[in-house]
Amino acid sequence: MLTVFSYQVLRLLRDRILLVWTLGFPIIMSLMFMAMFANLDKDFEATPISFGVVQDEAYRAAPGLDAVVEQISADDADPRLITKVTYSTASEAQAAAKRGDTNGYLAVKDGDPVLYVTQEGNEAETTRVLRVVMDSYTQRQAEFKTAIEAGVPPEQMASLQVDHSFTHSISVTPSPVKPATRYYFALLAFASGMGTTVTMTAVQSIMATSPLGARRTLAGLPRWKVLTATLAASWVCVLICLLIAFAFIATVVGVDFGPHVFLCLVAIGVAGLMSSTAGAALGTFGKMGIGMVAAISCFLSLFTGLYGPSAQSLASTVELHAPLLVQANPLWQATRCFYGLLYYDSLAPFAHSCAVLLVMTCLFLTIALIRARRMNHEHL
């Protein structure tokens, strides 16, 4: 077995299929993702916009409004929403907005702040946050006024004072997660799926479906030992390529895989083992080609969100309406292994996905062993 294992490792490491699909492809795609998603984080940030503020008598009469405006326009504000441009009248602010000097202006009407926004300003993400701030201010002022009219004691009124901190940074995951991270999860799952082709070609070379494989079936070594050594060699080669790709993504691309980065290696190992056994099962079918396996992997990756927001939306829809169907997807389970390490407080989802992949591994290995025993001259 050791001789077969050593031979298969040396042969596979020189195989272009292994080097292209399980090593070269994820590295090239990660570089493309790095270029595509370079400015993705900025799309989710509120950048300051030039905005007019009408400081007339109504504005000065609005309690706490000036403090709010200063809070969101100060140079050290976090986040800073607007670059304040003051005007004495609404007509001056309106004229400046029409000239394009500002993205709109804030004026007080009937005691409430009103936002007048240009078309360009309406398309800015910052304007949405600005609307939330003004709505929050109006709501808190209404609560304060109602409490005064109801005769709330002074000691309780202090707790109803307007809070000028309208935005707070929070994290719903154990560590901050960038929007592009899930694409790299799907990419690693796809690379492990393409590792199926490596084991498939290796197993086909020891089956009696080719002249070389026919001679190998005449060897005195039992078929299960040959298959096991070939499978182990394929898994080691796929694992090496996936680990190199993972290290490249983590160090060169700079993707943060969270606090459980070492458990990511376990996820890669389990996903690679599953794909290797799947390749072994497919390799017992002589007519199965690399193109067919690649097409299957590409189709299964559609439900992992690899192909963009549309694919992610489709995957979420299928997961919602047909959860058992999507959970039977081995590449989906491989992606969920990484999700379980980064998006959850507990390691239970990670352990569940690993267990499902191991069950799939046993199923594929059983099929491969049964098929391999029949792939000899007595059955052909």
Helices and strands as residue ranges (DSSP letters): H 2-12, H 16-17, I 18-24, H 25-36, G 41-44, E 49-54, H 57-61, H 65-73, E 82-87, H 90-99, E 104-109, E 112-117, H 119-122, H 125-149, H 154-157, G 158-160, H 181-204, H 211-217, H 223-248, I 249-253, H 261-283, H 290-301, G 302-304, H 309-321, H 323-327, H 330-342, H 348-374
